[in-house]
Amino acid sequence: MVQKGTVRNLVYGEVICHHAVMTALAAISLGGGRPGLESSSTDANLPMSLGLPAITIGSGFRSERSHSPDERLLTDRETALRYMAMSLATIVTAAGIAK
């Protein structure tokens, strides 16, 4: 469990961010995406409720009829691969695998 005061934070605009957030913002920017910050209910709620740093990275996909039985993602190969690369770059960098 992460103890308070042990997490590195950086500033993005006027917001203080955990380094994992800054890593994701950088990967998205370098990958040609539009980095930004939002708050909402996500799968990151559980680890955050346990005091663990967590982020959710958006897919970059557009959708139709969200949260309905016939929900669908509107994807194209180039966009899908680009956003997968941005997510993977975030994970690899945050895990300390990248050199």
MODELLER restraints for C-alpha pairs under 7 A, 6 or more apart:
rsr = mdl.restraints
at = mdl.atoms
rsr.add(forms.Gaussian(group=physical.xy_distance, feature=features.Distance(at['CA:1:A'], at['CA:51:A']), mean=6.67, stdev=0.5))
rsr.add(forms.Gaussian(group=physical.xy_distance, feature=features.Distance(at['CA:1:A'], at['CA:52:A']), mean=6.31, stdev=0.5))
rsr.add(forms.Gaussian(group=physical.xy_distance, feature=features.Distance(at['CA:2:A'], at['CA:51:A']), mean=6.26, stdev=0.5))
rsr.add(forms.Gaussian(group=physical.xy_distance, feature=features.Distance(at['CA:2:A'], at['CA:52:A']), mean=5.80, stdev=0.5))
rsr.add(forms.Gaussian(group=physical.xy_distance, feature=features.Distance(at['CA:7:A'], at['CA:18:A']), mean=6.89, stdev=0.5))
rsr.add(forms.Gaussian(group=physical.xy_distance, feature=features.Distance(at['CA:8:A'], at['CA:18:A']), mean=5.99, stdev=0.5))
rsr.add(forms.Gaussian(group=physical.xy_distance, feature=features.Distance(at['CA:8:A'], at['CA:19:A']), mean=6.04, stdev=0.5))
rsr.add(forms.Gaussian(group=physical.xy_distance, feature=features.Distance(at['CA:9:A'], at['CA:16:A']), mean=6.15, stdev=0.5))
rsr.add(forms.Gaussian(group=physical.xy_distance, feature=features.Distance(at['CA:9:A'], at['CA:17:A']), mean=5.16, stdev=0.5))
rsr.add(forms.Gaussian(group=physical.xy_distance, feature=features.Distance(at['CA:9:A'], at['CA:18:A']), mean=4.37, stdev=0.5))
rsr.add(forms.Gaussian(group=physical.xy_distance, feature=features.Distance(at['CA:9:A'], at['CA:19:A']), mean=5.67, stdev=0.5))
rsr.add(forms.Gaussian(group=physical.xy_distance, feature=features.Distance(at['CA:10:A'], at['CA:16:A']), mean=5.54, stdev=0.5))
rsr.add(forms.Gaussian(group=physical.xy_distance, feature=features.Distance(at['CA:10:A'], at['CA:17:A']), mean=5.11, stdev=0.5))
rsr.add(forms.Gaussian(group=physical.xy_distance, feature=features.Distance(at['CA:10:A'], at['CA:18:A']), mean=6.19, stdev=0.5))
rsr.add(forms.Gaussian(group=physical.xy_distance, feature=features.Distance(at['CA:10:A'], at['CA:19:A']), mean=6.30, stdev=0.5))
rsr.add(forms.Gaussian(group=physical.xy_distance, feature=features.Distance(at['CA:11:A'], at['CA:17:A']), mean=5.76, stdev=0.5))
rsr.add(forms.Gaussian(group=physical.xy_distance, feature=features.Distance(at['CA:20:A'], at['CA:94:A']), mean=5.94, stdev=0.5))
rsr.add(forms.Gaussian(group=physical.xy_distance, feature=features.Distance(at['CA:21:A'], at['CA:55:A']), mean=6.77, stdev=0.5))
rsr.add(forms.Gaussian(group=physical.xy_distance, feature=features.Distance(at['CA:23:A'], at['CA:90:A']), mean=5.88, stdev=0.5))
rsr.add(forms.Gaussian(group=physical.xy_distance, feature=features.Distance(at['CA:23:A'], at['CA:94:A']), mean=6.75, stdev=0.5))
rsr.add(forms.Gaussian(group=physical.xy_distance, feature=features.Distance(at['CA:24:A'], at['CA:90:A']), mean=5.10, stdev=0.5))
rsr.add(forms.Gaussian(group=physical.xy_distance, feature=features.Distance(at['CA:25:A'], at['CA:35:A']), mean=5.23, stdev=0.5))
rsr.add(forms.Gaussian(group=physical.xy_distance, feature=features.Distance(at['CA:27:A'], at['CA:86:A']), mean=5.39, stdev=0.5))
rsr.add(forms.Gaussian(group=physical.xy_distance, feature=features.Distance(at['CA:27:A'], at['CA:89:A']), mean=6.17, stdev=0.5))
rsr.add(forms.Gaussian(group=physical.xy_distance, feature=features.Distance(at['CA:27:A'], at['CA:90:A']), mean=5.89, stdev=0.5))
rsr.add(forms.Gaussian(group=physical.xy_distance, feature=features.Distance(at['CA:28:A'], at['CA:34:A']), mean=6.56, stdev=0.5))
rsr.add(forms.Gaussian(group=physical.xy_distance, feature=features.Distance(at['CA:28:A'], at['CA:35:A']), mean=5.70, stdev=0.5))
rsr.add(forms.Gaussian(group=physical.xy_distance, feature=features.Distance(at['CA:28:A'], at['CA:86:A']), mean=5.46, stdev=0.5))
rsr.add(forms.Gaussian(group=physical.xy_distance, feature=features.Distance(at['CA:29:A'], at['CA:35:A']), mean=5.84, stdev=0.5))
rsr.add(forms.Gaussian(group=physical.xy_distance, feature=features.Distance(at['CA:31:A'], at['CA:82:A']), mean=6.74, stdev=0.5))
rsr.add(forms.Gaussian(group=physical.xy_distance, feature=features.Distance(at['CA:31:A'], at['CA:86:A']), mean=5.83, stdev=0.5))
rsr.add(forms.Gaussian(group=physical.xy_distance, feature=features.Distance(at['CA:42:A'], at['CA:56:A']), mean=6.90, stdev=0.5))
rsr.add(forms.Gaussian(group=physical.xy_distance, feature=features.Distance(at['CA:44:A'], at['CA:54:A']), mean=5.41, stdev=0.5))
rsr.add(forms.Gaussian(group=physical.xy_distance, feature=features.Distance(at['CA:44:A'], at['CA:55:A']), mean=5.74, stdev=0.5))
rsr.add(forms.Gaussian(group=physical.xy_distance, feature=features.Distance(at['CA:44:A'], at['CA:56:A']), mean=6.03, stdev=0.5))
rsr.add(forms.Gaussian(group=physical.xy_distance, feature=features.Distance(at['CA:47:A'], at['CA:53:A']), mean=6.91, stdev=0.5))
rsr.add(forms.Gaussian(group=physical.xy_distance, feature=features.Distance(at['CA:47:A'], at['CA:54:A']), mean=6.31, stdev=0.5))
rsr.add(forms.Gaussian(group=physical.xy_distance, feature=features.Distance(at['CA:48:A'], at['CA:54:A']), mean=6.00, stdev=0.5))
rsr.add(forms.Gaussian(group=physical.xy_distance, feature=features.Distance(at['CA:57:A'], at['CA:87:A']), mean=6.92, stdev=0.5))
rsr.add(forms.Gaussian(group=physical.xy_distance, feature=features.Distance(at['CA:59:A'], at['CA:83:A']), mean=6.41, stdev=0.5))
rsr.add(forms.Gaussian(group=physical.xy_distance, feature=features.Distance(at['CA:60:A'], at['CA:83:A']), mean=6.28, stdev=0.5))
rsr.add(forms.Gaussian(group=physical.xy_distance, feature=features.Distance(at['CA:61:A'], at['CA:73:A']), mean=6.39, stdev=0.5))
rsr.add(forms.Gaussian(group=physical.xy_distance, feature=features.Distance(at['CA:61:A'], at['CA:74:A']), mean=6.31, stdev=0.5))
rsr.add(forms.Gaussian(group=physical.xy_distance, feature=features.Distance(at['CA:61:A'], at['CA:75:A']), mean=6.12, stdev=0.5))
rsr.add(forms.Gaussian(group=physical.xy_distance, feature=features.Distance(at['CA:62:A'], at['CA:73:A']), mean=5.99, stdev=0.5))
rsr.add(forms.Gaussian(group=physical.xy_distance, feature=features.Distance(at['CA:62:A'], at['CA:74:A']), mean=5.34, stdev=0.5))
rsr.add(forms.Gaussian(group=physical.xy_distance, feature=features.Distance(at['CA:63:A'], at['CA:72:A']), mean=5.65, stdev=0.5))
rsr.add(forms.Gaussian(group=physical.xy_distance, feature=features.Distance(at['CA:63:A'], at['CA:73:A']), mean=4.37, stdev=0.5))
rsr.add(forms.Gaussian(group=physical.xy_distance, feature=features.Distance(at['CA:63:A'], at['CA:74:A']), mean=5.41, stdev=0.5))
rsr.add(forms.Gaussian(group=physical.xy_distance, feature=features.Distance(at['CA:64:A'], at['CA:71:A']), mean=5.83, stdev=0.5))
rsr.add(forms.Gaussian(group=physical.xy_distance, feature=features.Distance(at['CA:64:A'], at['CA:72:A']), mean=5.51, stdev=0.5))
rsr.add(forms.Gaussian(group=physical.xy_distance, feature=features.Distance(at['CA:64:A'], at['CA:73:A']), mean=6.52, stdev=0.5))
rsr.add(forms.Gaussian(group=physical.xy_distance, feature=features.Distance(at['CA:65:A'], at['CA:71:A']), mean=4.76, stdev=0.5))
rsr.add(forms.Gaussian(group=physical.xy_distance, feature=features.Distance(at['CA:65:A'], at['CA:72:A']), mean=6.86, stdev=0.5))
rsr.add(forms.Gaussian(group=physical.xy_distance, feature=features.Distance(at['CA:92:A'], at['CA:98:A']), mean=5.86, stdev=0.5))
